[in-house]
């Protein structure tokens, strides 16, 4: 039996891993639609959020951004923690290149 294709999210609140906190973050960043989110970079969004809030947010926010961006680009929804290792590898590469 073929797998059902996940429904395409219509709004940000329809994305997996998005609750009130993520919606507040998206609003603070000016992200209003799934299409707009699909054009973003998770690390740049995180840096912007930290500057905007004048606070170093939990790095797991990057994982949420990575998960929601991937889904907004058509990937099947995955829990945000499935992106933690990818975030850590990317940050380690960045630190090694400095």
N, C-alpha and C positions, 0 to 999 in steps of 0.2 A: 504494500500500500504506500503510495507516495506521501511524503511529508507535506503538511500544509505550510504554505508560505505565510510568515508572520504578517499581520496587518500593518500597513504603513502608518506610522504615527502621524496624526493630523496636527497635533499641537505639542508643545514642550512637555506639558503635563502627561501626555500619553506615552512618553518615553519611559522605559524601565530605568530604575535608579533615580527617578526625579520625584522629589517630595517638596515640601514647603521651603526647605533650606536651599535646594538647588534652584528652585524657581526664583527665590530672592536673589541668588547669585547671578542668574541669567539676566534678571531685570536690572541689577546694578551694572552689569556689563553692556546693557543695551541689546541683548539677544532677545528677539521677540518671536522668532519662528524656527521651525525645524530646518527649513532651507538655509536660513542665516547661520544656524549652528553648524550645519554641514560644511560650511566654508572656513571654519575656525581651526586653530591649532590649540590643543589642550594646555600646553606649557605656556604659550603666550596669554591665553585666557587667565590662567592661574596668576601669572605675573601682574596682569592688569587688575585682577581682583584684589591682590595683596596691596597694590598701590592705592586702589580706590578706597579700600577699607582701612588703609593705614595699619594693617595687621598681617602678620605672617599666618596665613590659614593653614590648616592641617594639610599635609601633602596628599592625603587620600582624596582631597577635592580634585586633584589632577586625574586620579583614577576615574572618578565620576565623570569628569569632562571627557576623558578618553572613551569611556563606555557609551556616553550619550552621543558623542560625535560619530563614533563607529556606527551606531544604530541609525543616526540621522542620515548616514551615507548608504544605508541599505543593508547593513550587517544584521544578523539575528541578535536579539537582545541577549546580553550576558551580564552577570552580576559585576558590579564595579570592581570587586576584589580580584577578578580574573585579569585585571590590567595592572595590578601592583608590580609584578615582576618586570613587566615591560617598562613601566615608569622608572623603576630602580635602575634598570640597565641603561636607559637613556640618560638619566642623571649622572650615573657613574661614568659614561662615555664623555659627557660634557665636562665633568670635573677633571678627568684625565687629560683633556685637551687644553686645559687652562694652564 
